[in-house]
Amino acid sequence: VLGHLLFTLGVSASSWPIMLAGRALFGLGGESLQVAQNCLLFRWFRGHEVAFALGLNLSVARAGSVLNDVASPWAAQRWGVMGAMWLGALLCCGSFACNALSVVLDKFEGQKAAMPESVNDETVSLSDIFRMPKLYWLLASLCVIIYCGILPFNNIASAFFVETRFSSMRLSDAQQQAGAAMSLLFLSSAIGTPPFGLIVDHVGMRRHFLFFSAGLLATTYATISAVSPACSMLMLGFVYMIFAGALWPSFALTVPQRQLGSAYGVATALQNAGLAATPLLVGHLQATQGPGHFEMVIRLFLLFGVAGVIIASSMFAPNVQGTQLLDLPSLEAERRAKATERTPLQVSGGGGGK
């Protein structure tokens, strides 16, 4: 809320420093909120439909992005730019109220359900983070690579399709066709992620789904010049759906519960670092090749897909401990973890990276 209010004041004062400070503060709050939400959902749905719950959360976030793309231009046209900014501030206040209510419900409903406290006195040091098991770091690396292979391409997809596949059309028609194709990425993932999460909860097979999504990402960029733009973006939507539905619940099966917040936080921080660096590299490649030439850019994204396949394949290696739980349905994985008082990773036979 404070970040968006600061950004709104910066827009009102036409001050770039204030606007940038507001966006930075907004980003810190938004990413921290994502980590907290993941931990809260795991606390309540652990051993049940946790992948479905996380998938539904991602789906609602994607729907919010689509709604923003529609509502912001409408509000700006009706009330001006500042009117749209204050509408955003009002929505942020509503989000804050919902989050405050979720904290109250978690406390009181958790006590009624005799759930353990969501906070404890144990601290997680930097050395604990570096001692997280190998499987966790493989998942975190895969998170960075696959997301960097999807979202930065979506940022340039309109220019890519307009200048390559629709270059013979009028600019307005080409942009309309490109926009229609691009909408399939978030539309398919928003619709498909919750039911796919439900499948993951019941069949497990998270390693196989992660491997398949990485392979599909590589295939998408290898065939992007041979298939229609709509088909390419739909394939990326399936990658997004399958990968997100299998990845985020997997983190909870690799670390002790007391380190879950740190695990999600580190993975999210690495993901955002990659998403910040990749557009810079893409921009450099575009500037080097010139308008209408995307060969090196597509090779970069293809490289992300190949790297994802290699990392996902390494999770099937016998020396990576703790992978067995990733192949189990959520309920069975939780039962294995409750068999002793050890962490899920130790239950599956490994001692992590220690």
C-alpha positions as CSV (number, residue, x, y, z in Angstrom):
1,V,0.0,0.0,0.0
2,L,2.8,2.5,1.0
3,G,4.7,1.7,-2.2
4,H,1.8,2.4,-4.5
5,L,0.8,5.5,-2.6
6,L,4.4,6.8,-2.9
7,F,4.4,5.9,-6.6
8,T,1.1,7.8,-7.0
9,L,2.6,10.9,-5.3
10,G,5.5,10.6,-7.7
11,V,3.2,10.5,-10.7
12,S,1.3,13.5,-9.3
13,A,4.6,15.5,-8.8
14,S,6.2,14.2,-12.1
15,S,9.1,13.0,-10.1
16,W,11.0,10.0,-11.4
17,P,13.0,9.4,-8.1
18,I,9.8,9.2,-6.1
19,M,8.1,7.0,-8.6
20,L,11.1,4.6,-8.7
21,A,11.3,4.6,-4.9
22,G,7.6,3.7,-4.8
23,R,7.9,0.9,-7.3
24,A,10.9,-0.5,-5.3
25,L,9.0,-0.4,-2.1
26,F,5.9,-2.0,-3.8
27,G,8.1,-4.8,-5.2
28,L,9.6,-5.6,-1.8
29,G,6.1,-5.8,-0.3
30,G,4.7,-7.8,-3.1
31,E,7.4,-10.4,-3.1
32,S,7.3,-10.7,0.7
33,L,3.6,-11.2,0.4
34,Q,4.0,-14.0,-2.1
35,V,6.4,-15.9,0.2
36,A,4.1,-15.4,3.2
37,Q,1.1,-16.6,1.2
38,N,2.9,-19.7,0.0
39,C,3.9,-20.6,3.6
40,L,0.3,-19.9,4.9
41,L,-1.2,-22.1,2.2
42,F,1.2,-24.9,2.9
43,R,0.4,-24.7,6.7
44,W,-3.3,-25.2,6.0
45,F,-3.3,-27.6,3.1
46,R,-0.2,-29.7,3.9
47,G,-0.8,-33.3,3.1
48,H,-4.0,-32.6,1.3
49,E,-4.6,-30.4,-1.8
50,V,-1.6,-28.2,-1.3
51,A,-0.7,-28.1,-5.0
52,F,-4.3,-27.2,-5.9
53,A,-4.3,-24.4,-3.3
54,L,-1.0,-23.0,-4.6
55,G,-2.2,-23.3,-8.1
56,L,-5.4,-21.5,-7.4
57,N,-3.5,-18.7,-5.7
58,L,-1.3,-18.4,-8.8
59,S,-4.4,-18.5,-11.1
60,V,-6.1,-15.7,-9.2
61,A,-2.8,-13.6,-9.4
62,R,-2.8,-14.2,-13.2
63,A,-6.4,-13.2,-13.4
64,G,-5.6,-10.0,-11.5
65,S,-2.9,-9.2,-14.1
66,V,-5.4,-9.7,-16.9
67,L,-7.9,-7.5,-15.1
68,N,-5.3,-4.8,-14.6
69,D,-4.6,-4.8,-18.3
70,V,-8.3,-4.2,-19.0
71,A,-9.2,-1.9,-16.0
72,S,-6.2,0.4,-16.1
73,P,-6.8,1.8,-19.6
74,W,-10.5,2.1,-18.9
75,A,-10.0,4.0,-15.7
76,A,-7.4,6.3,-17.3
77,Q,-9.7,7.1,-20.2
78,R,-12.6,7.7,-17.8
79,W,-10.9,9.6,-14.9
80,G,-7.4,10.4,-16.3
81,V,-4.1,8.9,-15.2
82,M,-4.4,10.1,-11.6
83,G,-7.8,8.6,-11.4
84,A,-6.4,5.2,-12.5
85,M,-3.6,5.6,-9.9
86,W,-6.0,6.2,-7.0
87,L,-8.1,3.3,-8.2
88,G,-5.0,1.2,-7.8
89,A,-4.4,2.6,-4.3
90,L,-8.0,1.6,-3.4
91,L,-7.4,-1.9,-4.6
92,C,-4.2,-2.1,-2.6
93,C,-6.0,-1.1,0.5
94,G,-8.6,-3.8,-0.2
95,S,-5.7,-6.3,-0.5
96,F,-4.3,-5.1,2.8
97,A,-7.6,-5.6,4.5
98,C,-7.9,-9.2,3.1
99,N,-4.4,-10.0,4.3
100,A,-5.1,-8.7,7.7
101,L,-8.2,-10.8,7.9
102,S,-6.3,-13.9,6.8
103,V,-3.8,-13.4,9.7
104,V,-6.7,-13.1,12.2
105,L,-8.4,-16.2,10.7
106,D,-5.1,-18.1,10.7
107,K,-4.6,-17.4,14.4
108,F,-8.1,-18.1,15.7
109,E,-9.1,-21.0,13.4
110,G,-5.6,-22.5,13.8
111,Q,-6.2,-22.6,17.6
112,K,-9.6,-24.2,17.1
113,A,-8.0,-26.9,14.8
114,A,-5.2,-27.4,17.4
115,M,-2.6,-26.6,14.7
116,P,1.0,-25.8,15.8
117,E,2.0,-22.2,16.0
118,S,2.9,-20.7,12.6
119,V,5.9,-19.0,14.2
120,N,8.6,-20.4,16.4
121,D,11.7,-19.2,18.4
122,E,14.2,-20.9,16.1
123,T,16.2,-18.7,13.8
124,V,17.6,-19.5,10.4
125,S,21.1,-18.3,9.8
126,L,22.9,-17.7,6.5
127,S,24.9,-20.8,7.0
128,D,21.6,-22.8,7.3
129,I,20.6,-21.5,4.0
130,F,23.8,-22.6,2.3
131,R,23.5,-26.0,3.9
132,M,20.1,-26.6,2.3
133,P,20.0,-29.9,0.5
134,K,21.2,-30.3,-3.1
135,L,17.7,-31.1,-4.3
136,Y,16.5,-27.7,-3.0
137,W,19.2,-25.9,-5.0
138,L,18.3,-27.9,-8.1
139,L,14.7,-26.8,-7.8
140,A,15.7,-23.2,-7.2
141,S,18.0,-23.2,-10.2
142,L,15.2,-24.7,-12.3
143,C,12.9,-22.0,-11.0
144,V,15.2,-19.3,-12.3
145,I,15.8,-20.9,-15.7
146,I,12.3,-21.8,-16.6
147,Y,10.8,-18.5,-15.5
148,C,13.5,-16.6,-17.4
149,G,12.6,-18.7,-20.4
150,I,8.9,-17.6,-20.3
151,L,8.2,-14.1,-18.9
152,P,11.0,-12.1,-20.6
153,F,10.0,-13.6,-23.9
154,N,6.4,-12.5,-23.3
155,N,7.8,-8.9,-22.9
156,I,9.1,-9.0,-26.5
157,A,6.6,-11.4,-28.0
158,S,4.5,-8.6,-29.6
159,A,7.6,-7.1,-31.4
160,F,8.8,-10.6,-32.4
161,F,5.6,-11.6,-34.0
162,V,4.8,-8.3,-35.6
163,E,8.3,-8.0,-37.1
164,T,8.7,-11.6,-38.2
165,R,5.4,-13.6,-38.5
166,F,3.1,-10.7,-39.3
167,S,5.4,-8.4,-41.1
168,S,3.3,-8.4,-44.3
169,M,0.2,-7.1,-42.5
170,R,-0.7,-3.5,-41.6
171,L,0.8,-2.5,-38.3
172,S,-2.6,-2.3,-36.5
173,D,-3.7,-5.7,-37.8
174,A,-0.3,-7.2,-36.9
175,Q,-0.5,-5.9,-33.4
176,Q,-4.0,-7.2,-33.0
177,Q,-3.0,-10.7,-34.2
178,A,0.1,-10.7,-31.9
179,G,-2.0,-9.5,-28.9
180,A,-4.5,-12.3,-29.5
181,A,-1.8,-14.9,-29.6
182,M,-0.1,-13.5,-26.5
183,S,-3.3,-13.6,-24.4
184,L,-3.1,-17.4,-24.6
185,L,-0.1,-17.6,-22.3
186,F,-1.8,-16.3,-19.2
187,L,-5.2,-17.4,-20.2
188,S,-4.3,-21.1,-20.4
189,S,-2.1,-21.0,-17.3
190,A,-4.8,-19.2,-15.3
191,I,-7.5,-21.7,-16.3
192,G,-5.3,-24.8,-16.1
193,T,-3.1,-24.4,-13.1
194,P,-5.7,-25.2,-10.3
195,P,-6.9,-28.4,-11.9
196,F,-3.4,-29.5,-12.8
197,G,-2.4,-28.8,-9.1
198,L,-5.2,-31.2,-8.1
199,I,-3.7,-33.8,-10.4
200,V,-0.3,-33.3,-8.8
201,D,-1.8,-33.8,-5.4
202,H,-3.3,-37.1,-6.3
203,V,-0.5,-38.6,-8.6
204,G,2.7,-37.0,-7.4
205,M,5.2,-37.4,-10.2
206,R,6.6,-33.9,-9.7
207,R,10.0,-34.7,-11.1
208,H,8.5,-36.1,-14.3
209,F,6.2,-33.0,-14.7
210,L,9.2,-30.7,-14.1
211,F,11.2,-32.6,-16.7
212,F,8.3,-32.5,-19.2
213,S,7.8,-28.8,-18.8
214,A,11.5,-28.1,-19.4
215,G,11.4,-30.3,-22.5
216,L,8.3,-28.5,-23.8
217,L,10.0,-25.1,-23.3
218,A,12.9,-26.2,-25.4
219,T,10.6,-27.7,-28.0
220,T,8.6,-24.4,-28.2
221,Y,11.6,-22.3,-29.1
222,A,13.0,-25.0,-31.4
223,T,9.7,-24.9,-33.4
224,I,8.7,-21.3,-33.0
225,S,9.4,-20.5,-36.7
226,A,7.5,-23.5,-37.9
227,V,4.2,-23.3,-36.0
228,S,1.7,-20.5,-35.6
229,P,2.2,-17.8,-33.0
230,A,-1.0,-18.9,-31.2
231,C,0.4,-22.4,-31.0
232,S,3.7,-21.2,-29.6
233,M,2.1,-19.1,-26.9
234,L,-0.3,-21.9,-26.0
235,M,2.7,-24.2,-25.6
236,L,4.3,-21.6,-23.3
237,G,1.1,-21.5,-21.3
238,F,1.2,-25.2,-20.8
239,V,4.8,-24.9,-19.7
240,Y,3.8,-22.3,-17.2
241,M,0.9,-24.3,-15.9
242,I,2.7,-27.6,-15.5
243,F,5.9,-26.1,-14.1
244,A,4.2,-23.8,-11.5
245,G,1.8,-26.6,-10.5
246,A,4.7,-29.0,-9.8
247,L,7.5,-26.7,-8.6
248,W,6.1,-24.6,-5.7
249,P,4.7,-27.6,-3.7
250,S,8.0,-29.4,-4.2
251,F,10.0,-26.9,-2.1
252,A,8.1,-27.9,0.9
253,L,9.3,-31.5,0.5
254,T,13.0,-30.6,0.5
255,V,13.5,-28.5,3.7
256,P,12.4,-28.6,7.4
257,Q,9.2,-26.7,8.0
258,R,11.0,-24.1,10.1
259,Q,13.1,-23.2,7.0
260,L,10.1,-23.1,4.6
261,G,9.9,-19.3,4.6
262,S,13.6,-19.0,3.9
263,A,13.4,-21.6,1.2
264,Y,10.6,-19.8,-0.6
265,G,12.2,-16.4,0.0
266,V,15.6,-17.4,-1.5
267,A,14.0,-19.1,-4.5
268,T,11.8,-16.0,-5.1
269,A,14.8,-13.7,-4.8
270,L,16.9,-15.7,-7.2
271,Q,13.9,-15.8,-9.6
272,N,13.5,-12.1,-9.5
273,A,17.3,-11.5,-10.0
274,G,17.1,-13.7,-13.1
275,L,14.0,-11.8,-14.4
276,A,15.8,-8.5,-13.9
277,A,19.0,-9.6,-15.7
278,T,17.5,-11.5,-18.6
279,P,15.7,-8.5,-20.3
280,L,19.0,-6.6,-20.2
281,L,20.7,-9.4,-22.1
282,V,17.8,-9.7,-24.5
283,G,17.9,-5.9,-25.1
284,H,21.7,-6.2,-25.8
285,L,21.1,-9.0,-28.3
286,Q,18.3,-7.0,-30.0
287,A,20.5,-3.9,-30.3
288,T,23.4,-5.9,-31.7
289,Q,21.3,-7.6,-34.4
290,G,19.0,-4.7,-35.3
291,P,15.3,-4.5,-35.9
292,G,13.5,-7.5,-37.3
293,H,16.3,-10.0,-36.3
294,F,15.6,-12.2,-33.3
295,E,17.8,-15.2,-34.1
296,M,20.2,-14.7,-31.2
297,V,17.3,-13.9,-28.8
298,I,15.5,-17.1,-29.7
299,R,18.7,-19.1,-29.3
300,L,19.0,-17.6,-25.8
301,F,15.5,-18.8,-24.9
302,L,16.2,-22.2,-26.4
303,L,19.3,-22.4,-24.3
304,F,17.2,-21.8,-21.2
305,G,15.0,-24.7,-22.2
306,V,18.0,-27.0,-22.8
307,A,19.5,-26.0,-19.5
308,G,16.2,-26.7,-17.8
309,V,16.2,-30.2,-19.3
310,I,19.7,-30.9,-18.0
311,I,18.9,-29.7,-14.5
312,A,15.5,-31.6,-14.4
313,S,17.3,-34.7,-15.6
314,S,19.8,-34.4,-12.7
315,M,17.0,-34.8,-10.2
316,F,16.7,-38.5,-11.4
317,A,20.4,-39.2,-10.5
318,P,20.8,-41.7,-7.6
319,N,23.2,-39.4,-5.7
320,V,20.5,-36.7,-5.2
321,Q,18.8,-37.6,-1.9
322,G,15.2,-36.9,-1.0
323,T,13.7,-37.2,-4.5
324,Q,11.4,-40.0,-3.6
325,L,8.9,-37.7,-1.9
326,L,8.6,-35.7,-5.0
327,D,7.0,-38.7,-6.8
328,L,4.4,-39.4,-4.1
329,P,0.9,-37.9,-3.8
330,S,0.6,-35.2,-1.3
331,L,-1.2,-37.3,1.3
332,E,1.3,-40.1,1.1
333,A,4.2,-37.7,1.3
334,E,2.7,-36.2,4.5
335,R,2.2,-39.7,6.0
336,R,5.8,-40.5,5.3
337,A,6.9,-37.3,7.0
338,K,4.7,-38.0,10.1
339,A,6.1,-41.5,10.4
340,T,8.9,-40.0,12.5
341,E,9.7,-36.6,13.9
342,R,12.4,-36.0,11.3
343,T,12.1,-33.7,8.3
344,P,10.5,-34.9,5.1
345,L,13.9,-35.1,3.5
346,Q,15.3,-37.3,6.2
347,V,12.3,-39.5,6.1
348,S,13.0,-40.3,2.4
349,G,16.4,-41.6,3.3
350,G,18.7,-38.6,2.8
351,G,20.5,-36.3,5.1
352,G,20.4,-33.3,2.7
353,G,23.5,-31.5,1.9
354,K,25.0,-31.9,5.3
